[in-house]
Amino acid sequence: MKILFSDKQFEHEIRKKIRKLSGDIEVEDLKNIIELKIIHYSDEPQIASLEGIQYCDNLRKLELMGTYLNDISLIKNIKKLEYLDLSDNNITDISFICNIKTLKYLNLSGNPIKNIDYINDIRSLERINLERTDCEVPKLNNPDKIRSFGLPQNCFDLEFLDRYKNLKEITLPSCLKTLEVIKEFKNLHNVESLAINNSKVNDLTPLSNLKRLKKLDLFANNLEDISAIHNLKELISINVGINKISDISCIESLTNLEYFTAEQNLIKDIAPLKNLFQLKELNLSGCQISDISPLEKLKKLEILNLEDNLLTNINGIEKLDKLKEINLEYNEINDIEMLRKLQQKRNDLEIIY
C-alpha cells in the first residue's frame, strides 16, 4: 500500500532514513525502520504532523527532539516501542502513552506538560526524564524497576524517592539551592550517577559518602571548593564546568577518572592531573592555564580542549599518541610550525588553533 504524507518535512526525514529520495513509499518500506531520530534545526521547516508513522510497526527507538510538535498520538499503536525521546517540544497531552506497554525509556523534558498520571501503569519503564517540566512527581506502580529519574523542576521534597530502592541515576531540579535535601533519600548510597545543573549549589559535603558514585555533573553552579569529593574513588566522569573553582588538588586521588570537564573556572595549576593515567577526555577551556607539562604522561588522552587559556608553548603534546582532537584556539602559542609538523605526522589528529 502506498503511503501519503501530509507533512513534507516528515516525508523528507523518512525518505532519508529509508534511502529512497524519490518514488512511492510503501508500507513495507516503513516496516524496516527500527530506529528513527529527528532533530529540528533552525534552518529547516517545522514538522506539523507525524501522519504515516503509525505504519512503522517495528519501531523500537524514536527520538523527536526540538520539533515543536504538540500532537504525537499517532504513535500509540506502535506496540514494540521501547525508547521514546520527546524532549523540547510543545506536548501537553500524553494520554496516548498508556497504550505503549513496552516502553523502557521515556524523556519528556522541556515540555509544557502538567498531567503525568498516564505513565503510572507502564510497568516496563526503567528510565524517565521529567527535567524542565512543571508536572507533579508521578506515582509509578513499578518503583523497584526504575533505574534513572530526572526530576521535575519544582520538586523540592525528595522523600518520595524512598520508594525507588534500585535507583542508580538521579538528576536533581535546578530549584534546589543546597544538596542537604538529598539526605532525605535513604537509598542514596546506591546512586552511581548524580547531576544538578544551573543551580546555586556551593557545598558538596552531602556527597562525601556516596562511595559508589561513578558520574557527577555539577555544571553551572556556585562552587569554589570541591574537596568533599576527594574520597569518591569510583568516579569515572566529573563535570564542574562554569563554576568558581581554582583548586583541583582533590582530583589527584581519583585515579579511575576518564572524563573531566572544568571549563570556565579559575584554574591555573593542573599538576593534580599528572597521575590520572586513565583520562580520555579533558576540557579545561576558559581557565588561566599557562603550563601543560603535567599532561605529557597521560597516554590515554583522546580529546583535549585548552581553548582560551594563557599558553605560549605546548611542549609535550607530541607525546600523547592516542590524541584525536585538540583545541588550542585563543592562546598565545609561539611555535605554530611545531603544530603544523605534528598535524602532518598524525593524519588522524585534528588540531584547532
C-alpha positions in Angstrom: 0.0 0.0 0.0 1.2 3.5 -0.9 1.6 6.0 1.9 0.6 9.6 1.5 2.3 12.0 3.9 0.5 15.2 4.9 3.8 16.8 6.1 6.5 17.3 3.5 9.3 17.7 6.1 8.3 14.5 7.9 8.3 12.7 4.5 11.7 14.1 3.8 13.0 12.7 7.1 11.5 9.3 6.3 13.0 9.3 2.8 16.4 10.0 4.3 16.0 7.1 6.7 14.9 4.5 4.1 17.3 5.9 1.5 14.5 6.4 -1.0 14.7 10.0 -2.2 12.1 9.6 -4.9 9.2 7.4 -5.9 6.3 5.9 -3.9 6.8 4.9 -0.3 5.1 1.7 0.5 4.0 0.3 3.9 6.7 -2.4 3.6 9.4 0.4 3.4 8.4 1.6 6.9 8.3 -1.9 8.4 12.1 -1.9 8.1 12.6 1.1 10.3 13.8 0.1 13.8 15.2 3.4 14.9 14.2 7.0 13.9 15.9 10.2 15.1 14.6 13.6 14.1 16.1 16.8 15.4 14.7 20.2 14.3 17.3 22.7 13.1 16.5 26.4 12.8 17.1 26.5 9.0 14.6 23.7 8.4 10.7 23.7 8.2 9.0 22.6 11.3 7.1 19.3 11.3 3.4 19.7 11.9 2.2 16.1 11.5 3.5 12.6 12.0 0.9 11.1 9.7 2.5 7.9 8.3 4.5 7.0 11.5 1.7 4.6 12.5 2.9 2.2 9.8 6.4 1.8 11.5 5.3 -1.4 13.2 8.8 -2.5 14.1 10.0 0.9 15.5 11.8 0.4 18.8 13.6 3.7 19.3 12.1 7.1 18.4 13.7 10.5 19.1 11.8 13.6 18.2 13.8 16.5 19.7 13.0 20.2 19.4 10.4 19.7 16.7 7.7 21.8 18.5 5.2 19.1 17.9 2.1 19.1 20.2 0.3 16.1 18.9 2.1 12.7 18.7 -0.9 10.5 19.4 -0.3 8.6 16.2 2.5 6.6 17.9 0.0 4.9 20.3 -0.3 1.9 18.1 3.5 1.2 17.8 3.5 -1.8 20.0 7.2 -2.5 20.1 8.4 0.9 21.1 11.0 0.7 23.9 12.8 4.1 23.8 10.9 7.4 23.3 12.7 10.8 23.5 10.2 13.7 23.1 12.4 16.4 24.7 11.8 20.1 23.9 8.5 20.0 22.1 5.1 21.6 22.9 3.4 18.4 24.2 0.7 18.9 26.8 -1.3 15.7 26.4 0.3 12.3 26.8 -2.9 10.3 27.3 -1.9 8.1 24.3 1.1 6.8 26.1 -0.7 4.3 28.4 -1.2 2.2 25.3 2.5 1.6 24.8 3.2 -1.2 27.3 6.8 -1.9 26.1 8.4 1.5 27.0 11.7 1.2 29.0 13.0 4.8 28.4 10.8 8.0 28.3 12.1 11.5 28.0 9.6 14.3 28.3 12.0 17.1 29.4 11.3 20.6 28.3 7.6 20.2 27.5 4.7 22.2 29.0 3.1 19.1 30.4 1.1 19.1 33.6 -0.7 15.7 33.9 1.8 12.8 34.0 -0.5 10.2 35.6 -0.8 8.3 32.3 2.6 6.8 32.8 1.9 5.3 36.2 0.8 1.9 34.9 3.6 1.4 32.4 5.4 -1.4 34.3 8.2 -1.8 31.8 9.6 1.7 32.5 13.2 1.8 33.7 14.3 5.3 32.9 12.3 8.5 33.0 13.3 12.1 32.4 10.9 15.0 33.5 13.5 17.7 33.8 12.4 21.3 32.9 8.7 20.4 33.3 6.1 21.7 35.8 4.4 18.4 36.2 3.8 16.7 39.6 6.0 13.7 40.5 4.4 10.6 39.1 3.2 7.8 41.3 4.7 4.9 39.3 3.4 1.4 40.1 6.8 -0.2 39.3 9.2 1.7 41.7 11.6 -1.2 42.1 12.2 -1.3 38.3 13.2 2.4 37.9 16.9 2.9 37.5 17.1 6.5 36.3 15.0 9.6 37.2 15.2 13.2 36.0 13.1 15.2 38.4 10.6 17.9 37.5 11.8 21.5 38.1 9.6 22.3 41.0 10.4 19.2 43.1 11.6 20.4 46.5 10.7 17.4 48.6 12.7 14.2 47.8 11.2 11.9 50.4 9.2 10.2 47.7 12.4 8.8 46.3 12.5 6.2 49.1 10.0 4.1 47.0 12.7 3.8 44.4 15.1 1.3 46.1 17.1 0.4 42.9 17.6 4.0 41.6 21.1 4.4 40.1 20.9 7.7 38.3 19.3 11.0 39.6 19.1 14.4 38.0 18.0 16.9 40.6 16.0 20.0 39.8 17.8 23.3 39.4 15.5 24.9 42.0 17.5 23.3 44.8 19.9 25.7 46.4 21.6 23.1 48.6 22.4 19.4 48.5 21.4 18.9 52.1 17.9 17.8 50.9 19.3 14.6 49.3 19.9 13.2 52.8 16.2 12.5 52.9 16.7 9.7 50.3 17.5 6.6 52.4 19.0 4.7 49.4 21.3 7.4 48.3 24.3 5.2 49.0 23.4 3.1 45.9 23.4 6.0 43.5 26.0 5.8 40.7 25.2 9.0 38.8 24.1 12.4 40.2 23.5 15.6 38.3 22.4 19.1 39.3 22.9 21.9 36.7 22.3 25.7 36.6 21.7 25.9 40.3 23.4 27.8 43.2 24.9 24.8 45.0 28.1 25.7 46.8 28.7 22.9 49.3 29.4 19.3 48.2 29.7 17.9 51.8 26.4 15.9 51.5 28.1 13.9 48.7 31.1 12.8 50.6 29.8 9.4 51.5 28.5 8.4 48.1 31.2 5.8 47.6 29.5 4.1 44.6 29.3 7.3 42.6 30.7 7.0 39.1 29.4 10.1 37.4 29.0 13.6 38.8 27.6 16.5 36.9 27.7 19.9 38.6 27.7 22.2 35.6 27.0 25.9 36.2 26.6 26.1 39.9 28.3 28.3 42.5 31.2 26.1 43.6 34.5 27.3 44.8 35.5 24.2 46.9 35.2 20.7 45.6 37.4 19.0 48.2 34.5 17.0 49.6 34.7 14.6 46.6 38.3 13.6 47.2 37.4 10.2 48.6 34.9 9.1 45.9 37.3 6.7 44.3 34.9 5.1 41.9 34.3 8.4 39.9 34.9 8.0 36.2 33.3 11.2 34.9 33.2 14.7 36.5 31.7 17.9 35.1 32.3 21.0 37.1 32.3 23.5 34.2 31.2 27.1 34.7 31.9 27.5 38.5 34.4 29.4 40.5 37.0 26.7 41.2 40.7 27.5 41.5 42.0 24.4 43.4 41.6 20.9 41.9 44.1 19.2 44.2 41.4 16.9 45.5 41.2 15.3 42.0 44.6 13.7 42.2 43.3 10.8 44.3 40.6 9.9 41.8 42.7 7.6 39.7 39.8 6.0 37.8 38.8 9.3 36.2 38.3 9.1 32.4 36.4 12.3 31.7 37.0 15.6 33.4 35.3 18.9 32.4 36.2 22.1 34.3 35.8 24.7 31.6 35.4 28.4 32.6 36.9 28.2 36.1 39.8 30.0 37.8 42.2 27.1 37.5 45.9 27.9 37.0 47.7 24.8 38.3 46.9 21.4 36.7 49.6 19.4 38.4 47.0 17.3 40.3 46.1 15.7 36.9 49.6 14.4 36.2 48.9 10.8 37.6 45.4 10.4 36.3 46.5 7.9 33.7 43.0 6.7 32.7 41.9 10.2 31.4 40.5 10.0 27.9 38.8 13.4 27.6 39.8 16.6 29.3 38.2 20.1 28.9 39.9 23.0 30.6 38.9 25.7 28.2 38.4 29.2 29.5 40.7 28.8 32.5 44.0 30.5 33.4 46.5 27.8 32.5 50.0 28.6 31.2 51.8 25.2 31.8 50.5 21.9 30.4 53.6 19.8 31.2 51.6 17.7 33.8 49.6 16.3 30.9 52.5 14.8 28.9 52.3 11.3 30.6 48.5 10.9 30.1 48.9 8.5 27.3 45.2 7.6 27.0 44.1 11.1 26.3 42.0 11.3 23.1 40.2 14.7 23.3 41.8 17.7 24.8 40.3 21.2 24.9 42.6 24.0 26.1 40.9 26.8 24.2 41.1 30.3 25.7 44.0 29.9 28.2 47.4 31.5 28.7 49.5 29.0 26.7 52.6 30.2 24.9 54.1 26.7 24.2 52.6 23.2 24.1 55.8 21.1 24.6 54.8 17.5 25.5 51.7 17.4 23.4 53.6 15.3 20.8 54.0 12.5 23.3 50.2 11.9 23.5 50.0 9.2 20.9 46.2 8.5 21.2 45.2 12.1 20.9 42.5 12.5 18.2 41.4 16.1 18.8 43.0 19.1 20.5 41.6 22.7 20.6 44.2 25.4 21.2 42.3 28.4 19.9 42.7 31.8 21.7 46.1 31.2 23.2 49.4 32.9 22.5 51.3 29.9 21.2 54.7 30.9 19.7 55.7 27.7 17.8 52.9 27.3 15.2 55.3 25.4 13.0 55.5 22.6 15.6 51.7 22.3 15.3 51.8 22.0 11.6 54.5 19.3 11.6 52.5 17.4 14.2 49.4 17.6 12.0 51.4 16.3 9.0 52.8 13.5 11.0 49.5 12.5 12.6 46.8 12.4 9.9 44.3 11.2 12.4 44.8 14.2 14.7 42.5 17.2 14.4 44.2 20.4 15.7 42.2 23.6 16.1 44.3 26.7 16.6 
